[in-house]
Amino acid sequence: LPKNDPNFQALERDLEQRAYKRKMDFQKADELKQKGNEYLKKGDFKQAINKYSEALDFARDYKAVYTN
């Protein structure tokens, strides 16, 4: 691999940044899903839906949110 190539280094940084952002977005989505679960247990369905919708804004492919 061309480690000293500036284009390769830029691509590598971009991939690392995207992976980090994806991880942070997934964590935020999970937090929102948990809050939605709490509202659901309390019977506050409107707030639960709002939290689940917010979670999907961060991670559209988080399947667990769709099942709630």
C-alpha positions as CSV (number, residue, x, y, z in Angstrom):
1,L,0.0,0.0,0.0
2,P,1.3,3.5,-0.8
3,K,1.5,4.8,2.8
4,N,3.4,7.9,1.7
5,D,1.0,8.9,-1.0
6,P,-1.0,12.0,0.2
7,N,-4.1,10.8,-1.8
8,F,-4.0,7.5,0.0
9,Q,-3.6,9.2,3.4
10,A,-6.5,11.5,2.7
11,L,-8.6,8.5,1.7
12,E,-7.6,6.6,4.8
13,R,-8.5,9.6,7.1
14,D,-11.9,9.9,5.3
15,L,-12.6,6.2,5.9
16,E,-11.7,6.5,9.6
17,Q,-13.8,9.7,10.0
18,R,-16.8,8.0,8.4
19,A,-16.4,4.9,10.5
20,Y,-16.2,7.0,13.7
21,K,-19.2,9.1,12.7
22,R,-21.2,5.9,12.0
23,K,-20.3,4.5,15.4
24,M,-21.3,7.7,17.2
25,D,-24.6,8.0,15.2
26,F,-25.4,4.4,16.1
27,Q,-24.8,5.0,19.8
28,K,-27.0,8.1,19.7
29,A,-29.7,6.1,17.9
30,D,-29.5,3.4,20.6
31,E,-29.8,6.0,23.3
32,L,-32.9,7.5,21.6
33,K,-34.4,4.0,21.2
34,Q,-33.9,3.3,24.9
35,K,-35.7,6.6,25.7
36,G,-38.5,5.5,23.3
37,N,-38.7,2.2,25.2
38,E,-39.1,4.1,28.5
39,Y,-41.9,6.2,27.1
40,L,-43.6,3.1,25.7
41,K,-43.5,1.4,29.1
42,K,-45.2,4.5,30.6
43,G,-47.9,4.5,27.9
44,D,-46.8,7.7,26.3
45,F,-47.0,6.5,22.7
46,K,-46.6,9.8,21.1
47,Q,-43.2,10.5,22.8
48,A,-42.1,7.0,22.1
49,I,-42.8,7.4,18.4
50,N,-40.9,10.7,18.4
51,K,-37.8,9.1,20.0
52,Y,-37.9,6.2,17.6
53,S,-38.2,8.6,14.7
54,E,-35.2,10.6,16.0
55,A,-33.2,7.4,16.3
56,L,-33.9,6.6,12.7
57,D,-32.6,10.0,11.7
58,F,-29.2,8.9,13.1
59,A,-29.3,5.3,11.9
60,R,-31.8,4.4,9.2
61,D,-30.6,0.8,9.1
62,Y,-31.0,0.1,12.9
63,K,-33.5,-2.7,12.6
64,A,-34.3,-2.8,16.3
65,V,-36.0,0.6,16.1
66,Y,-38.4,-0.6,13.5
67,T,-39.6,-3.5,15.7
68,N,-40.6,-1.2,18.5
